[in-house]
Amino acid sequence: MNIFKKMYQEYFGYKLNETHDIEEAQLVNSISDYRGGVEYIVNDPAEAQSVAEEIRQWTTRKGFTIIKHSISKSGKIGYFYFRLGDDPGDESQKIQGYFSQKPELKHFRFNIRNKKSKIKKQKLKI
């Protein structure tokens, strides 16, 4: 490994891929699953508050309304719940683009916490 790449990774804590780009955060589920909730995993729990503040500033600037925000006790997992606007597809693309380019995030997914699934369980008749 190149000594400069190693120093960069040790200093900033970011991992570079083969093309020497910073790895992007990956969307775990589909972009069409967006219903207002976004869960994300931070690489370094010490940066959880600053990452949340950056996300808060960006979403406010882009016109999103934050209904709920929380960070786990460990600081690794964060959650934002936004009010759905007129075009959820456009909103999900904006969020996906912003979250994926943040090097502090490991991955994220569109999910609403504490929401029951719409799938009804069927009783099996024997």
Residue frames as a rotation matrix with the C-alpha (Angstrom) as fourth column:
MET 1
0.585 0.811 0.000 0.00
0.811 -0.585 0.000 0.00
0.000 0.000 -1.000 0.00
ASN 2
0.009 -0.524 0.852 1.23
0.431 -0.767 -0.476 3.45
0.903 0.371 0.219 -0.85
ILE 3
-0.606 -0.344 -0.717 2.53
0.786 -0.123 -0.606 5.23
0.120 -0.931 0.345 2.25
PHE 4
-0.954 0.275 0.123 0.48
-0.277 -0.961 0.002 8.35
0.119 -0.032 0.992 1.47
LYS 5
-0.123 0.941 -0.317 -2.74
-0.314 0.266 0.911 6.35
0.941 0.212 0.263 1.14
LYS 6
-0.057 0.037 -0.998 -2.00
0.748 0.663 -0.018 4.67
0.661 -0.747 -0.066 4.45
MET 7
-0.894 -0.301 -0.333 -1.31
0.446 -0.673 -0.590 8.00
-0.046 -0.676 0.735 6.17
TYR 8
-0.708 0.689 0.156 -4.52
-0.515 -0.655 0.553 9.46
0.483 0.311 0.818 4.72
GLN 9
0.083 0.769 -0.634 -6.58
0.036 0.634 0.773 6.50
0.996 -0.087 0.024 5.93
GLU 10
-0.270 -0.247 -0.931 -5.05
0.886 0.315 -0.341 6.61
0.378 -0.916 0.134 9.39
TYR 11
-0.978 -0.175 -0.114 -5.44
0.206 -0.903 -0.378 10.36
-0.037 -0.393 0.919 9.76
PHE 12
-0.630 0.775 -0.035 -8.96
-0.743 -0.590 0.317 10.82
0.225 0.226 0.948 8.36
GLY 13
-0.573 0.397 0.717 -10.30
-0.287 0.722 -0.629 7.32
-0.768 -0.566 -0.300 9.03
TYR 14
0.478 0.731 -0.486 -11.69
-0.724 0.015 -0.689 7.05
-0.497 0.682 0.537 5.50
LYS 15
-0.054 -0.442 0.895 -11.16
0.261 0.859 0.440 4.08
-0.964 0.257 0.069 3.25
LEU 16
-0.114 -0.065 -0.991 -10.10
-0.851 -0.508 0.131 4.61
-0.512 0.859 0.002 -0.34
ASN 17
0.736 0.360 0.573 -11.13
-0.021 0.859 -0.512 2.20
-0.677 0.364 0.640 -3.07
GLU 18
0.160 -0.738 0.655 -8.98
0.799 0.487 0.354 1.04
-0.580 0.467 0.667 -6.00
THR 19
0.256 -0.013 0.967 -9.60
0.805 -0.551 -0.221 4.24
0.535 0.835 -0.131 -7.99
HIS 20
-0.719 -0.638 -0.277 -8.40
0.662 -0.507 -0.551 6.32
0.211 -0.580 0.787 -5.01
ASP 21
-0.276 0.722 0.634 -11.86
-0.263 -0.692 0.673 7.73
0.925 0.019 0.381 -4.39
ILE 22
-0.814 0.121 0.569 -13.42
-0.568 0.045 -0.822 7.94
-0.124 -0.992 0.032 -0.96
GLU 23
-0.841 0.527 -0.120 -15.91
0.485 0.834 0.263 5.12
0.239 0.163 -0.957 -0.47
GLU 24
-0.545 0.745 0.385 -19.54
-0.576 -0.667 0.473 6.23
0.609 0.036 0.792 -0.62
ALA 25
-0.640 0.480 0.600 -22.20
-0.465 0.380 -0.799 5.25
-0.612 -0.791 -0.020 1.87
GLN 26
-0.938 0.282 -0.201 -24.42
0.003 0.586 0.811 2.55
0.346 0.760 -0.550 0.41
LEU 27
-0.210 0.952 0.224 -28.21
-0.975 -0.221 0.023 2.56
0.071 -0.213 0.974 0.34
VAL 28
-0.817 -0.164 0.553 -29.24
-0.337 0.914 -0.227 -0.78
-0.468 -0.372 -0.802 1.85
ASN 29
-0.160 0.827 0.538 -32.78
0.556 0.526 -0.644 -0.96
-0.816 0.196 -0.544 0.47
SER 30
-0.255 0.125 0.959 -34.52
0.956 -0.114 0.269 0.50
0.143 0.986 -0.091 -2.60
ILE 31
-0.992 -0.127 0.020 -34.98
0.126 -0.991 -0.046 4.20
0.025 -0.043 0.999 -3.30
SER 32
-0.388 0.920 0.060 -38.70
-0.210 -0.152 0.966 3.50
0.897 0.362 0.252 -3.77
ASP 33
-0.080 0.315 -0.946 -38.95
0.812 0.570 0.121 2.45
0.578 -0.758 -0.302 -0.09
TYR 34
-0.935 -0.346 0.077 -38.78
0.254 -0.805 -0.537 6.09
0.247 -0.483 0.840 1.06
ARG 35
0.143 0.990 -0.017 -41.72
0.684 -0.087 0.724 7.09
0.715 -0.115 -0.690 3.26
GLY 36
0.718 0.125 0.685 -40.05
-0.207 -0.901 0.381 9.80
0.665 -0.415 -0.621 5.32
GLY 37
0.871 -0.371 0.322 -37.70
-0.281 0.161 0.946 7.85
-0.403 -0.914 0.036 7.57
VAL 38
0.548 -0.781 -0.298 -33.93
-0.254 0.184 -0.950 7.48
0.797 0.597 -0.098 7.13
GLU 39
0.913 -0.381 0.147 -31.65
-0.014 0.329 0.944 5.39
-0.408 -0.864 0.295 9.37
TYR 40
0.640 -0.757 -0.132 -27.90
-0.330 -0.115 -0.937 5.75
0.694 0.643 -0.323 9.00
ILE 41
0.809 -0.501 -0.308 -24.76
0.573 0.554 0.604 4.16
-0.132 -0.665 0.735 10.45
VAL 42
0.813 -0.578 0.066 -21.80
-0.565 -0.812 -0.147 6.41
0.139 0.082 -0.987 11.30
ASN 43
0.403 -0.759 -0.511 -18.25
0.148 0.605 -0.782 5.08
0.903 0.240 0.356 10.91
ASP 44
-0.686 -0.688 -0.234 -17.01
0.415 -0.106 -0.904 6.90
0.597 -0.718 0.358 14.03
PRO 45
0.222 0.869 -0.443 -19.47
0.899 -0.007 0.439 7.42
0.378 -0.495 -0.782 16.92
ALA 46
-0.315 -0.413 -0.854 -17.47
0.738 -0.673 0.053 10.45
-0.597 -0.613 0.517 18.06
GLU 47
-0.995 -0.082 -0.049 -18.66
0.027 -0.734 0.679 12.27
-0.092 0.674 0.733 14.92
ALA 48
-0.473 0.876 0.097 -22.36
0.879 0.462 0.120 11.43
0.060 0.142 -0.988 15.42
GLN 49
0.191 0.575 -0.796 -23.41
0.625 -0.696 -0.353 14.88
-0.757 -0.430 -0.492 16.66
SER 50
-0.416 -0.411 -0.811 -21.53
-0.296 -0.782 0.548 16.79
-0.860 0.468 0.204 13.96
VAL 51
-0.976 0.118 0.181 -22.88
0.215 0.459 0.862 14.51
0.019 0.881 -0.474 11.22
ALA 52
-0.172 0.977 -0.125 -26.42
0.973 0.148 -0.178 14.95
-0.155 -0.152 -0.976 12.53
GLU 53
0.111 0.172 -0.979 -25.98
0.250 -0.958 -0.140 18.74
-0.962 -0.229 -0.149 12.59
GLU 54
-0.811 -0.440 -0.386 -24.67
-0.278 -0.290 0.916 18.75
-0.514 0.850 0.113 8.99
ILE 55
-0.768 0.597 0.233 -27.65
0.613 0.578 0.538 16.67
0.186 0.556 -0.810 7.87
ARG 56
0.060 0.807 -0.587 -30.02
0.852 -0.349 -0.392 18.96
-0.521 -0.476 -0.708 9.78
GLN 57
-0.216 -0.214 -0.953 -28.56
-0.124 -0.962 0.244 22.08
-0.969 0.171 0.181 8.13
TRP 58
-0.976 -0.196 -0.093 -28.65
-0.121 0.137 0.983 20.54
-0.180 0.971 -0.158 4.64
THR 59
-0.554 0.823 0.123 -32.23
0.822 0.518 0.235 19.29
0.130 0.231 -0.964 4.93
THR 60
0.132 0.573 -0.809 -33.44
0.603 -0.694 -0.393 22.62
-0.787 -0.436 -0.437 6.29
ARG 61
-0.488 -0.423 -0.764 -31.71
-0.311 -0.733 0.604 24.43
-0.816 0.532 0.226 3.42
LYS 62
-0.995 0.088 -0.052 -33.36
-0.010 0.416 0.909 22.07
0.102 0.905 -0.413 0.90
GLY 63
-0.446 0.883 0.149 -36.83
-0.789 -0.466 0.399 22.61
0.422 0.061 0.905 2.37
PHE 64
-0.270 0.325 -0.906 -37.32
0.294 0.924 0.244 19.36
0.917 -0.201 -0.345 4.30
THR 65
0.192 0.379 0.905 -39.23
-0.807 -0.464 0.366 19.49
0.559 -0.800 0.216 7.57
ILE 66
-0.705 -0.502 -0.501 -37.73
-0.092 0.765 -0.637 17.33
0.704 -0.402 -0.586 10.32
ILE 67
0.435 0.891 0.131 -40.40
-0.403 0.063 0.913 15.72
0.805 -0.450 0.386 12.48
LYS 68
0.958 -0.131 0.255 -38.14
-0.172 0.449 0.877 13.50
-0.229 -0.884 0.407 14.58
HIS 69
0.311 -0.912 -0.266 -34.43
-0.454 0.104 -0.885 12.97
0.835 0.396 -0.382 15.07
SER 70
0.877 -0.089 0.472 -32.62
-0.417 0.344 0.841 10.54
-0.237 -0.935 0.264 17.34
ILE 71
0.026 -0.913 -0.407 -29.18
-0.701 0.274 -0.658 9.04
0.713 0.303 -0.633 17.89
SER 72
0.634 0.182 -0.752 -28.58
0.233 0.882 0.410 5.70
0.738 -0.435 0.516 19.60
LYS 73
0.963 -0.263 0.055 -26.81
-0.117 -0.229 0.966 5.57
-0.242 -0.937 -0.252 22.97
SER 74
0.319 -0.890 0.326 -23.68
0.697 0.454 0.555 4.20
-0.642 0.050 0.765 21.31
GLY 75
0.140 -0.214 -0.967 -23.75
-0.338 -0.928 0.157 6.99
-0.931 0.305 -0.202 18.73
LYS 76
-0.778 -0.498 0.382 -23.41
0.119 0.481 0.868 4.59
-0.616 0.722 -0.315 15.79
ILE 77
-0.507 0.685 0.522 -27.01
0.849 0.294 0.438 4.76
0.147 0.666 -0.731 14.53
GLY 78
-0.842 0.285 -0.457 -28.91
-0.128 -0.930 -0.345 7.91
-0.524 -0.233 0.820 13.72
TYR 79
-0.402 0.799 0.448 -32.48
0.907 0.415 0.074 8.41
-0.127 0.436 -0.891 12.55
PHE 80
-0.883 0.261 -0.389 -34.33
-0.278 -0.961 -0.013 11.24
-0.377 0.097 0.921 10.85
TYR 81
-0.306 0.853 0.424 -38.03
0.888 0.416 -0.197 11.32
-0.345 0.316 -0.884 10.08
PHE 82
-0.965 -0.086 -0.247 -39.14
-0.022 -0.914 0.405 13.95
-0.260 0.397 0.880 7.57
ARG 83
0.055 0.991 -0.119 -42.57
-0.143 -0.110 -0.984 15.18
-0.988 0.071 0.135 6.55
LEU 84
-0.368 -0.114 0.923 -43.39
0.802 0.464 0.377 13.86
-0.471 0.878 -0.079 3.09
GLY 85
-0.564 0.111 -0.818 -43.77
-0.295 -0.953 0.074 16.57
-0.771 0.283 0.570 0.48
ASP 86
0.384 0.770 -0.510 -45.54
-0.726 -0.090 -0.682 16.69
-0.570 0.632 0.525 -2.87
ASP 87
0.655 -0.230 -0.720 -42.97
-0.551 0.507 -0.663 14.51
0.518 0.831 0.206 -4.67
PRO 88
0.747 -0.350 0.565 -41.52
-0.391 0.455 0.800 11.72
-0.537 -0.819 0.203 -2.48
GLY 89
0.771 -0.470 0.430 -39.56
0.632 0.654 -0.417 10.35
-0.085 0.593 0.801 -5.44
ASP 90
0.474 -0.583 0.660 -37.66
0.109 -0.705 -0.700 13.59
0.874 0.404 -0.271 -5.87
GLU 91
0.624 -0.196 0.756 -37.09
-0.758 -0.383 0.527 13.85
0.187 -0.903 -0.388 -2.12
SER 92
0.843 -0.299 0.446 -35.72
0.044 0.867 0.497 10.31
-0.535 -0.399 0.744 -1.92
GLN 93
0.626 -0.645 0.438 -33.29
0.671 0.160 -0.724 11.04
0.397 0.748 0.532 -4.76
LYS 94
0.440 -0.452 0.776 -32.03
-0.372 -0.878 -0.300 14.19
0.817 -0.156 -0.555 -3.03
ILE 95
0.683 -0.141 0.717 -31.59
-0.700 0.155 0.697 12.37
-0.210 -0.978 0.007 0.28
GLN 96
0.854 -0.361 0.375 -29.93
0.393 0.919 -0.010 9.38
-0.341 0.156 0.927 -1.38
GLY 97
0.560 -0.657 0.505 -27.51
0.417 -0.303 -0.857 11.67
0.716 0.690 0.105 -3.23
TYR 98
0.398 -0.392 0.829 -26.56
-0.661 -0.749 -0.036 13.63
0.636 -0.534 -0.558 -0.13
PHE 99
0.731 -0.077 0.678 -26.25
-0.561 0.498 0.661 10.70
-0.389 -0.864 0.321 2.27
SER 100
0.883 -0.386 0.269 -24.25
0.458 0.836 -0.303 8.59
-0.108 0.391 0.914 -0.19
GLN 101
0.437 -0.763 0.477 -21.61
0.259 -0.401 -0.879 11.29
0.862 0.507 0.022 -0.69
LYS 102
0.627 -0.211 0.750 -20.98
-0.729 -0.497 0.470 11.71
0.274 -0.841 -0.466 3.05
PRO 103
-0.060 -0.748 -0.661 -17.75
-0.303 0.644 -0.702 9.83
0.951 0.158 -0.265 3.87
GLU 104
-0.654 -0.178 0.736 -18.64
-0.746 -0.015 -0.666 9.74
0.129 -0.984 -0.123 7.58
LEU 105
0.306 0.873 0.380 -21.51
-0.862 0.423 -0.278 7.33
-0.403 -0.243 0.882 6.89
LYS 106
-0.712 -0.481 0.512 -21.06
-0.287 0.864 0.413 3.61
-0.641 0.147 -0.753 6.45
HIS 107
-0.828 0.536 0.165 -24.53
0.382 0.324 0.866 2.92
0.410 0.780 -0.473 5.04
PHE 108
-0.748 0.663 -0.022 -28.13
-0.485 -0.570 -0.663 4.07
-0.453 -0.485 0.748 5.33
ARG 109
-0.811 0.562 0.163 -31.63
0.556 0.654 0.513 2.88
0.181 0.506 -0.843 4.58
PHE 110
-0.569 0.743 0.352 -35.11
-0.603 -0.668 0.435 4.24
0.559 0.035 0.828 4.18
ASN 111
-0.497 0.376 -0.782 -37.09
0.599 0.801 0.005 2.99
0.628 -0.466 -0.623 7.13
ILE 112
-0.003 0.544 0.839 -39.81
-0.564 -0.694 0.448 4.22
0.826 -0.472 0.308 9.46
ARG 113
-0.901 -0.378 -0.215 -39.25
-0.019 0.528 -0.849 3.19
0.434 -0.760 -0.483 13.07
ASN 114
-0.826 0.562 0.042 -42.08
0.043 0.138 -0.990 1.95
-0.561 -0.816 -0.138 15.28
LYS 115
-0.196 0.764 -0.615 -44.40
-0.958 -0.282 -0.046 1.55
-0.208 0.580 0.788 12.31
LYS 116
-0.026 0.262 0.965 -46.30
-0.168 0.950 -0.262 -1.70
-0.985 -0.169 0.019 11.94
SER 117
-0.935 -0.352 0.046 -45.97
-0.054 0.268 0.962 -3.54
-0.351 0.897 -0.270 8.67
LYS 118
-0.250 0.874 -0.416 -48.87
-0.934 -0.331 -0.134 -3.38
-0.255 0.355 0.899 6.24
ILE 119
-0.503 0.018 -0.864 -48.58
-0.440 0.855 0.274 -7.10
0.744 0.518 -0.423 5.55
LYS 120
0.243 0.674 0.698 -51.28
-0.970 0.158 0.185 -9.02
0.014 -0.722 0.692 7.34
LYS 121
-0.846 -0.498 0.191 -50.52
-0.516 0.854 -0.058 -12.45
-0.135 -0.148 -0.980 8.70
GLN 122
0.060 0.861 -0.505 -52.86
-0.818 0.332 0.469 -15.14
0.572 0.385 0.725 7.46
LYS 123
-0.020 0.024 1.000 -53.95
-0.782 0.622 -0.031 -18.02
-0.623 -0.783 0.006 9.60
LEU 124
-0.706 -0.261 -0.659 -53.19
-0.627 0.662 0.409 -21.42
0.329 0.702 -0.631 8.17
LYS 125
0.360 0.857 0.369 -56.07
-0.915 0.402 -0.042 -23.88
-0.184 -0.322 0.929 8.12
ILE 126
-0.758 -0.645 -0.102 -55.14
-0.652 0.754 0.075 -27.46
0.028 0.123 -0.992 8.69
